[in-house]
Each structure stands twice: as structure tokens, then as C-alpha cells.
Amino acid sequence: MSSVIDPVALEQQTSTADSHAQVAQLLENKVSLRDISGVNFHASKEFGGQLCHDIHGSLPYGLFAVPHGIVFSAPGVFLVRNLGFVKEQNYGNDNDKDLIKHLCTISTLGGGPNSRVAVPHVLSLVAACSYCFWHWMLDSLPKVILAESMGYTGSYLIPPELMTPWARESLRILGIESARVIEHTSNIVESEILYVPTYFSGFHAFKNLPLLKRFRTVVRETLGGEHRQEHPRRLFVPRKATAQARRIVNIEEVQALLSRFNFETIYFEDLPLREQLRLACQGAAIVSPHGSGMTHSLFMQESSLVIELFPFARRETCPCYEALMPLAKHRYHSFESMVDVQSDIEVDLEKLQQVLRSEL
């Protein structure tokens, strides 16, 4: 079986078994962009040659420039024509079984005028997990920071499902004009030059602090005087009663306690992203359930107090925000729900009061 991939042939496969076998074989033959002739790697000078700890090994922060690169559908799977799949794929899961399943569905999407599109220079921000706010902020946007710091002036490829008001606003905050954004509406996007950032993830934040520090700095500097005020704010960011999970069942008691320490209750989902980030930049303390609201702790003032609330027996499985704390020298505490209330949280008020008294 050939290790050469033909996107059109893959689309036209009539047999699911044949398609599955072809993709599985190609995945076995994945190669690194580092080993492909004609691919140039441009290391960033912004980060002093520091290594980016990715899931495929350690590389300096930088961009691969791939001639005739191709991006497949929603997960942003990268390949090089006539060479097959590459290891440095912009994909949120290193599980080849999931990748096979997705790629085999491409053949069922059909052809038509929107099946393929060609663009000149493009950097894909499409990834399996980018539809989640946390992954967008900590997996995708740092790639923009890296590319812009290296002088990249090309386009960014984004799926239309991600073109939410907060995603658009986040790109504007980073200085990316709408003319540089291409919506990924086809099955296959081919480019003259495909730029692939060194792969990293927010889950590896503790290993990639230089780039995330730059991201934090850019946001705080962009908002400028918008986040400066005499008295830093203390934010309680719960989920609404209509949320599907991680609601605080004793929220009235928690609010009463926090109000004694001058916390204000904020529902970020009611605010545009710029206002969310402005409030975060003003913040010196935050109490919030594990989830998207905690992402804003990245932009708070240095040495802020961060208290993360977990459902019952969940803390050990989700250390992603704790990994960000060294970035701004935050003081971090985490609580698990006192009792198992499905995916919701009952806060230990006595413990919360002890922490607040010792830290504020």
C-alpha cells in the first residue's frame, strides 16, 4: 500500500473499510516536518532559543513553512502532498484511532464547489478542541502570539463554528484584522505555504511559560488604561443556575461570605470578551468553579489570589489551571465539593473563610 496520499482519492473512496485501511496505513507512516526536504523551520528569537515542550518532543519555539501543505476538515490535520501525514499536527488528541475515525468521515461529506479551496499563505488555528473557550485561549491564541512575534503577515484559518463574537474579539485584541481571517468552510484547504507552529497545549502550560507570559503581556498592554483603577477588584465568578454542570449548590451562603471580603459576583457569560478581560486585568482575587471562567486568572495582577472550586473527587484529574499559577506568581488554593452532588459543588464555607482570612 502506498504511503502517498491523494486527498481527492480519499474523498472518493466508496468502501469504508478501504478508506479506514488507507488512513490507518498512512498514520503508521507519519513523518516529522523536521525530516521533509523543502520544509523550512524558522526559530523565534523572541524567546531566547527556549524549547517548546510539545507532545512529539522538544523543539525551539518557531514556525515550519511547508510548501503545498494541506489542512483536512475540522481537526486541522496537516499533511504534505505526496508525503503523507506529519507528526506536528495541529490536533488536540494524539489518539490515532480518533484521527482515523474522523478522516474516514471526510469521504462521506461529498464533493461540490466548496469541497476544496486554495489559499496562498495560511496558518491553521483549527483543532479538535478549539471550540472550547479554554482551548481556544490557551491552545490556539498563543500560536497567534508566536507567529506575530516572528513577523508573520499571512492569513489564519478558522472553522465557521468558531467564529463566535468572543473568538472574533480575541483576534481583534491581538491586532488581527478580519481581512486576515479565512473561514474553513471546505473539506480540504490547500496552500502555497502552510505555516505550522511548534505544537504545544495549555495542558503543558507549566513547560511553556515564556510564550504564555508574552500572551498575558500583550493582552494587558492592549487593554492599557482600561484595567487600571485605584482599588483592585475581587471577583466571584460562579455559573448560572441554568448551567449544565459545576453550579454551586450553596451559592447564597458563599456570596454572603465573599461579600464580607469585598468580592463582587460577575457572570462572564453576560459580558463581551473585552469587558471580561478588562475585569480580569483589574482583579487581584478570583473565586470560581473549575472551567472557562478560570481562564481569566492568566491576566490578573501579579501575585493575585486564585481559588478554584472542583466537583467531588475531581481535583486530581484537572490540574490545567494550577499549572498557570507560576506565570504571574499567583497564590493558588483549590477546594473539592464537600459531598458528591453529581457534577455540582457544595463549598466548605469554614475552609473558604480560613483561606480568605489568611490571604487577604
C-alpha positions as CSV (number, residue, x, y, z in Angstrom):
1,M,0.0,0.0,0.0
2,S,1.3,3.4,-1.0
3,S,2.3,5.9,1.7
4,V,1.4,8.7,-0.7
5,I,-1.9,10.4,0.0
6,D,-4.3,11.8,-2.6
7,P,-7.0,13.9,-0.9
8,V,-9.3,13.5,-3.9
9,A,-9.0,9.8,-3.9
10,L,-9.6,9.7,-0.2
11,E,-12.8,11.7,-0.7
12,Q,-14.0,9.4,-3.4
13,Q,-13.5,6.1,-1.5
14,T,-16.6,4.1,-1.8
15,S,-15.6,1.4,0.7
16,T,-15.5,2.5,4.4
17,A,-13.2,-0.5,5.1
18,D,-10.8,0.6,2.3
19,S,-10.8,4.2,3.5
20,H,-10.1,3.1,7.1
21,A,-7.3,0.8,6.0
22,Q,-5.7,3.5,3.8
23,V,-5.8,6.1,6.6
24,A,-4.5,3.6,9.2
25,Q,-1.5,2.8,7.0
26,L,-0.7,6.4,6.4
27,L,-0.8,7.2,10.1
28,E,1.6,4.4,10.7
29,N,4.0,6.1,8.3
30,K,3.7,9.6,9.9
31,V,6.9,11.6,9.4
32,S,8.2,14.7,11.1
33,L,8.3,18.0,9.3
34,R,11.9,18.1,10.5
35,D,12.7,15.3,8.2
36,I,11.0,16.6,5.0
37,S,13.0,18.2,2.3
38,G,11.8,21.7,1.3
39,V,10.3,22.5,4.7
40,N,12.0,25.4,6.5
41,F,11.9,25.8,10.2
42,H,12.2,29.4,11.5
43,A,13.1,29.6,15.2
44,S,11.8,32.5,17.1
45,K,14.3,35.0,18.6
46,E,11.7,36.4,20.9
47,F,12.1,33.6,23.4
48,G,15.8,33.3,23.6
49,G,16.0,29.9,21.9
50,Q,14.0,28.3,24.7
51,L,12.5,24.9,24.0
52,C,8.8,24.4,23.5
53,H,7.8,21.1,25.2
54,D,5.3,19.5,22.8
55,I,3.7,16.1,22.6
56,H,6.2,15.0,19.9
57,G,9.4,16.1,21.6
58,S,11.2,19.3,22.4
59,L,11.7,22.0,19.7
60,P,12.5,25.7,19.9
61,Y,9.5,27.9,19.6
62,G,9.0,28.6,15.9
63,L,7.2,28.0,12.6
64,F,7.5,25.3,10.0
65,A,7.0,26.7,6.5
66,V,5.5,23.8,4.5
67,P,5.2,24.1,0.7
68,H,2.0,22.7,-0.7
69,G,0.6,21.9,2.7
70,I,-3.0,20.7,3.1
71,V,-5.4,21.0,6.0
72,F,-8.2,18.4,6.3
73,S,-11.6,19.5,7.7
74,A,-12.4,20.3,11.3
75,P,-9.5,18.9,13.3
76,G,-6.9,20.7,11.2
77,V,-4.9,17.6,10.3
78,F,-1.8,18.5,8.4
79,L,-0.2,16.7,5.5
80,V,2.2,17.4,2.7
81,R,1.3,16.3,-0.8
82,N,3.0,13.1,-1.8
83,L,4.5,12.6,1.7
84,G,1.5,11.8,3.9
85,F,0.7,12.8,7.4
86,V,3.1,14.7,9.6
87,K,3.7,14.4,13.4
88,E,3.4,18.1,14.1
89,Q,-0.3,18.1,13.5
90,N,-2.5,20.9,14.9
91,Y,-4.7,18.3,16.6
92,G,-6.0,18.2,20.2
93,N,-5.7,14.5,20.6
94,D,-2.7,12.2,19.9
95,N,-5.0,9.2,19.6
96,D,-4.7,7.8,16.0
97,K,-8.0,5.9,16.4
98,D,-9.9,9.1,16.8
99,L,-8.0,10.6,13.9
100,I,-8.8,7.6,11.6
101,K,-12.5,7.8,12.5
102,H,-12.6,11.5,11.6
103,L,-10.6,11.2,8.4
104,C,-12.8,8.4,7.2
105,T,-15.9,10.5,7.6
106,I,-14.4,13.1,5.2
107,S,-15.2,10.8,2.3
108,T,-18.9,10.9,3.2
109,L,-19.0,14.7,3.1
110,G,-19.1,14.7,-0.7
111,G,-17.6,17.0,-3.3
112,G,-19.2,20.1,-4.8
113,P,-17.9,23.6,-5.3
114,N,-17.0,24.1,-1.7
115,S,-15.1,20.8,-1.4
116,R,-11.7,22.3,-1.9
117,V,-10.2,25.8,-1.6
118,A,-6.7,27.1,-2.4
119,V,-5.1,30.0,-0.4
120,P,-1.6,31.5,-0.6
121,H,-0.1,31.7,2.9
122,V,-2.1,30.3,5.8
123,L,-1.7,29.3,9.5
124,S,-4.4,26.9,10.8
125,L,-5.9,27.6,14.1
126,V,-8.3,24.7,13.6
127,A,-8.0,22.0,16.2
128,A,-10.2,19.3,17.7
129,C,-10.6,21.1,21.0
130,S,-10.6,24.7,19.8
131,Y,-14.4,25.0,20.1
132,C,-13.9,25.2,23.9
133,F,-13.1,28.6,25.3
134,W,-10.2,27.4,27.4
135,H,-8.6,25.5,24.5
136,W,-9.1,28.5,22.1
137,M,-7.4,30.8,24.6
138,L,-4.6,28.5,25.7
139,D,-4.0,26.3,22.6
140,S,-4.9,28.5,19.6
141,L,-4.3,32.1,20.5
142,P,-0.7,31.5,21.8
143,K,0.1,30.3,18.2
144,V,-1.0,33.8,17.0
145,I,1.3,35.4,19.5
146,L,4.2,33.2,18.3
147,A,3.5,33.9,14.6
148,E,3.0,37.6,15.0
149,S,6.2,38.0,17.1
150,M,8.1,36.3,14.2
151,G,6.7,38.8,11.7
152,Y,4.0,36.6,10.1
153,T,1.7,38.6,7.9
154,G,-0.4,35.8,6.3
155,S,-3.9,34.6,7.0
156,Y,-5.3,32.5,9.8
157,L,-7.6,29.5,9.1
158,I,-10.6,29.2,11.4
159,P,-13.7,27.0,11.2
160,P,-17.0,28.9,10.9
161,E,-18.3,27.3,14.1
162,L,-15.6,29.1,16.0
163,M,-16.4,32.5,14.6
164,T,-18.3,33.5,17.7
165,P,-18.3,37.1,19.0
166,W,-15.7,36.2,21.6
167,A,-13.4,34.5,19.1
168,R,-13.6,37.4,16.7
169,E,-13.0,39.9,19.6
170,S,-10.0,37.9,20.9
171,L,-8.3,38.2,17.5
172,R,-9.0,41.9,17.3
173,I,-7.4,42.3,20.7
174,L,-4.3,40.6,19.4
175,G,-4.3,43.0,16.4
176,I,-5.6,40.6,13.7
177,E,-7.8,42.3,11.2
178,S,-10.8,40.4,9.8
179,A,-9.3,40.5,6.3
180,R,-6.6,38.1,7.6
181,V,-9.1,35.5,8.8
182,I,-10.3,32.7,6.5
183,E,-13.3,30.6,7.5
184,H,-12.6,26.9,6.9
185,T,-15.8,26.1,5.0
186,S,-14.4,23.3,2.8
187,N,-13.3,19.7,3.4
188,I,-9.8,20.4,2.1
189,V,-7.7,23.6,2.2
190,E,-4.5,23.7,0.1
191,S,-2.0,26.4,0.4
192,E,1.2,27.5,-1.4
193,I,2.8,27.8,2.0
194,L,1.3,26.3,5.2
195,Y,2.7,27.6,8.4
196,V,2.7,25.1,11.3
197,P,3.6,26.4,14.8
198,T,5.6,24.2,17.1
199,Y,2.9,22.1,18.7
200,F,2.1,22.8,22.3
201,S,-1.0,22.8,24.5
202,G,-2.4,24.6,27.5
203,F,-2.1,21.3,29.3
204,H,1.6,21.8,29.1
205,A,1.5,25.4,30.3
206,F,4.0,24.8,33.1
207,K,6.5,23.8,30.4
208,N,5.7,26.7,28.1
209,L,5.6,29.8,30.3
210,P,7.7,32.1,28.1
211,L,5.1,32.1,25.3
212,L,2.1,32.4,27.7
213,K,3.8,35.2,29.6
214,R,4.0,37.1,26.2
215,F,0.3,36.3,25.7
216,R,-0.5,37.7,29.1
217,T,1.6,40.8,28.5
218,V,0.1,41.5,25.1
219,V,-3.5,41.4,26.4
220,R,-2.7,43.6,29.4
221,E,-0.8,46.1,27.3
222,T,-3.5,46.2,24.7
223,L,-6.2,47.0,27.2
224,G,-3.9,49.7,28.6
225,G,-5.6,52.1,30.9
226,E,-8.9,50.2,30.7
227,H,-7.8,47.9,33.5
228,R,-6.2,50.5,35.8
229,Q,-8.0,51.5,38.9
230,E,-7.2,52.6,42.5
231,H,-8.6,49.5,44.2
232,P,-8.0,46.1,42.6
233,R,-11.2,44.1,42.3
234,R,-12.1,40.8,43.9
235,L,-14.2,38.6,41.6
236,F,-16.6,35.8,42.4
237,V,-17.4,34.1,39.0
238,P,-20.0,31.4,39.5
239,R,-22.1,29.6,36.9
240,K,-25.8,30.4,36.5
241,A,-28.5,28.1,37.8
242,T,-29.2,27.2,34.1
243,A,-25.7,25.8,33.6
244,Q,-25.4,22.1,33.0
245,A,-22.7,21.4,35.5
246,R,-20.5,22.9,38.3
247,R,-23.2,25.0,39.8
248,I,-22.6,26.0,43.4
249,V,-25.5,24.5,45.4
250,N,-24.9,26.7,48.5
251,I,-24.3,29.8,46.4
252,E,-26.2,32.2,48.6
253,E,-24.1,31.3,51.6
254,V,-20.9,31.6,49.5
255,Q,-21.9,35.0,48.2
256,A,-22.7,36.2,51.8
257,L,-19.3,35.1,53.0
258,L,-17.4,36.6,50.0
259,S,-19.2,39.9,50.3
260,R,-17.7,40.4,53.7
261,F,-14.3,40.3,51.9
262,N,-15.5,42.8,49.2
263,F,-16.0,40.3,46.4
264,E,-18.4,41.1,43.7
265,T,-20.4,38.5,41.7
266,I,-19.7,38.5,38.0
267,Y,-21.3,36.3,35.3
268,F,-18.7,36.5,32.5
269,E,-21.2,34.9,30.0
270,D,-23.2,38.1,30.2
271,L,-20.3,40.3,29.1
272,P,-18.4,40.7,25.8
273,L,-14.9,39.3,25.9
274,R,-13.2,42.7,26.1
275,E,-15.1,43.6,29.2
276,Q,-14.4,40.1,30.7
277,L,-10.6,40.6,30.1
278,R,-10.8,44.2,31.4
279,L,-12.3,43.0,34.7
280,A,-9.7,40.2,34.9
281,C,-6.9,42.6,34.4
282,Q,-8.3,44.7,37.3
283,G,-8.6,41.6,39.5
284,A,-6.4,40.7,42.5
285,A,-8.5,37.8,43.6
286,I,-10.9,35.3,42.0
287,V,-13.1,32.5,43.3
288,S,-14.6,30.4,40.6
289,P,-15.6,26.8,39.7
290,H,-13.2,24.8,37.5
291,G,-14.0,25.8,33.9
292,S,-13.7,28.6,31.4
293,G,-14.1,31.4,34.0
294,M,-10.8,30.3,35.5
295,T,-9.0,31.1,32.2
296,H,-9.1,34.8,33.1
297,S,-6.7,34.2,36.0
298,L,-4.0,34.3,33.4
299,F,-4.5,38.1,33.0
300,M,-4.9,39.1,36.6
301,Q,-2.5,41.3,38.5
302,E,0.7,39.6,39.7
303,S,0.5,37.7,43.0
304,S,-3.3,37.5,42.9
305,L,-5.3,35.1,45.0
306,V,-6.9,32.3,42.9
307,I,-9.4,29.9,44.5
308,E,-10.6,27.1,42.2
309,L,-13.7,25.1,43.2
310,F,-14.0,21.4,42.0
311,P,-16.8,18.9,41.9
312,F,-16.4,15.9,44.2
313,A,-13.2,13.9,43.6
314,R,-12.2,15.8,40.5
315,R,-9.2,17.9,41.5
316,E,-6.5,15.3,40.6
317,T,-7.9,15.0,37.1
318,C,-7.8,18.6,36.1
319,P,-4.5,20.4,37.1
320,C,-4.6,22.7,34.0
321,Y,-5.2,26.0,35.8
322,E,-2.9,25.2,38.7
323,A,-0.1,24.8,36.0
324,L,-0.6,28.5,35.0
325,M,-0.1,29.9,38.5
326,P,3.8,30.3,38.4
327,L,3.3,32.5,35.3
328,A,2.2,35.5,37.4
329,K,3.2,34.2,40.9
330,H,-0.4,33.7,41.9
331,R,-1.3,32.3,45.3
332,Y,-3.4,29.2,44.5
333,H,-5.9,27.2,46.5
334,S,-8.3,24.5,45.4
335,F,-11.4,23.1,47.1
336,E,-13.3,19.9,46.3
337,S,-17.1,19.7,46.9
338,M,-17.9,18.6,50.4
339,V,-20.3,16.0,49.1
340,D,-21.0,14.2,45.9
341,V,-23.8,16.2,44.3
342,Q,-23.4,14.8,40.8
343,S,-21.3,17.4,38.8
344,D,-22.2,20.4,41.1
345,I,-20.3,21.8,44.0
346,E,-21.0,22.3,47.7
347,V,-18.4,24.7,49.1
348,D,-16.9,24.2,52.5
349,L,-17.6,27.6,54.0
350,E,-15.4,27.2,57.0
351,K,-12.4,26.3,54.9
352,L,-13.1,29.1,52.5
353,Q,-13.2,31.6,55.3
354,Q,-9.9,30.4,56.7
355,V,-8.2,30.9,53.4
356,L,-9.7,34.3,52.9
357,R,-8.6,35.5,56.3
358,S,-5.1,34.2,55.8
359,E,-4.6,35.5,52.3
360,L,-6.5,38.9,52.3
